[in-house]
């Protein structure tokens, strides 16, 4: 690594900041800065470039003069200003709603939970982030899969494909069997792209893995 | 079997009776038709009376009508008042029963005929007028024309020539539009006769010509024959009046030469002979007179023509006077007087008395006597004629007056009708207005009620929203203030190395966070209801407890009010929490439904069930129920131990 990574941490709990800093120290040599409110963080980011930003989502000690109310606002502001920085969320919020919304709308490079935020996790996240990948901690990932599962349950075409796939030797054989809601036939290409999406959603490595995972999740019998 | 046969016999028997009854009726009908079609012969009236009786028996209105009308008319021709009276009474009965105005017109007609036969001309005229009015009312032009013809004749007989002419003209006004030939011809004849009496001989002949012209068009030979005869004889009279005896005699000859006049109409034949003789006498040509007069006398005697005989003897008296045979003259004068008296022909009587008194074939004393009788009689005749004329005039006047009154009444009636119509219209309009205003009132009441309901509903939603905000506030203060204070405590405890206590405090903090999460509400401003629901289910989804949802994608949630969606979401969350925490369910099915008025949420699990009266589980459910009832919804929980729980929620979408 030619250059030391510049990391900014924003959290309203000094305790958490301290914890993260000590974990980062375990991993390697980083140039670490921190602040306890979003406005200050945003000002710092505008002043000088950072490689990584770790932020919480909810900040309790907001006053009336606070402009950026929480992590989401901060991320939005950064994206609006097109400030180049990898964003990782470290939060206690594990509700699917929060996770889904943040991941769906703000697309942070990482989503970690405070409860499991140790050196290994952080290291893994930083590695992924710096190689332009995403890292969601296991619980978050699991929640996203569950969500996809519910979504797939309601997708009749997906269920048809998942049900028919084990009975056919080739994907091309599915053409003509799979029908849309309006009764029209789904082309092989569409079936294949659908399958690809399903694999991503359920974190499956192959079609066989997909079927197994779908069975495990109760999507198909 | 026996029963069958007896039934057959019985039915045959019944049929037989019915059949015989039918044939009997038919026979009666046939008889009536026969009697009515057979108007000649000496048993004519007997037959017609029988037809009347049969019609009565059958009680068929149309047959009663025709038979009585025919019977009455024939009775009149035979001068039988009794028959006329029967017909008139029957027709009156028929009128009272059927309210057929034609019958009433006939009743008056026959009453007129009865008075005519009894020489009561004024009464007769009165009833003719009444009959005519009814016929005019029912627009029976033919009957009106016929009545006016009779009236015209009676009026002329009563020397009311003006009245007679007016009636005839009125009659023509009715008959000409309907192209009646027979009676309109007769009316022209009547007009001619009236002109004759008033000395307008030329005009009279014009009318007679018209009479002949119209009658010639009549397809009935008999009508042509009689009209030709009357044309000759009446025209002859006009020439006689003008002292053109040659022309008169020529016309009389034409009449006499008509085919078998003597045989067919002996009365007319003898009348023409008499009239021609009179013309001969007046012209001074006396050669063939006596011969003719004798022939006429013989015929009249045969047919018992009393009036005719009086005329005949009067002419013979004139003849003998002319040839100065005073003995025969006196004889015939007395004969003429005798017949005139017999036939109630007072006018003839007076003229005879006058002529006799002036004849010089009697002694002056006798002449004086006759003269006195003449004066007395003439006075009474003049008096009678005067009153008759007056009465006629009166009838005419009153009729006119009545017509005027009727017209006035009609106008008044029309006015009234118009007023009634207007009133009706007003009534309808006011009724419609009333109905309209009631409707408007009703509608506005409903609109008002609905609006009020809507306002109430909206207020309720707003209240729910407000309560939600309140809850939010509580959650926030729980999270911010209480948790903040706890965090301070936690930090201080850590500093003084009270780790055990600090860990316990951490537990309390987590509990509070859970509680705040439980109480926390949701917003659909950024994330849609659909996504929120999926997220919610994802939170509770696990490999041990699978959750499926139906009706989320299929329905549109955009237009559902936020408080309703929030309640659905929180209800689902509460149900899921309950199922997950307490029932050990491995499968939870959520179903959402929408219809015009409501949204439905059904959460069903296969868990062990629970007693929801238990305190610890009661709080969440109570909260859930409260939220639902705040917005007029209903919740129904059915939990069976070891079978599962089903929670149904219904929330009205709008008022």
Contacts between the chains, C-beta under 8 A, distances in Angstrom:
chain1	res1	chain2	res2	distance
A	13	B	487	7.3
A	15	B	491	7.0
A	60	B	479	7.2
A	60	B	480	5.2
A	60	B	483	7.4
A	60	B	484	6.0
A	61	B	484	7.5
A	92	B	513	7.9
A	95	B	517	7.3
A	95	B	535	7.4
A	95	B	539	6.0
A	96	B	535	4.2
A	96	B	536	7.3
A	96	B	538	4.1
A	96	B	539	4.6
A	97	B	522	7.5
A	97	B	527	6.9
A	97	B	532	6.3
A	97	B	535	4.1
A	97	B	536	7.1
A	97	B	539	7.5
A	100	B	527	7.8
A	100	B	531	6.9
A	100	B	535	5.1
A	100	B	538	7.6
A	101	B	526	7.0
A	101	B	527	5.7
A	105	B	526	7.9
A	143	B	538	5.8
A	143	B	539	7.3
A	146	B	538	4.2
A	146	B	539	8.0
A	146	B	541	4.2
A	146	B	542	7.5
A	147	B	534	6.0
A	147	B	535	6.5
A	147	B	538	3.9
A	149	B	538	7.6
A	149	B	541	6.5
A	150	B	534	4.9
A	150	B	537	5.0
A	150	B	538	5.6
A	150	B	541	6.4
A	150	B	547	7.1
A	150	B	549	6.6
A	151	B	534	6.2
A	153	B	548	5.6
A	153	B	549	7.1
A	154	B	549	6.8
A	154	B	552	6.5
A	154	B	553	5.0
A	216	B	543	6.3
A	217	B	543	6.9
A	217	B	546	7.3
A	218	B	543	7.8
A	218	B	546	3.8
A	218	B	548	7.9
A	218	B	587	8.0
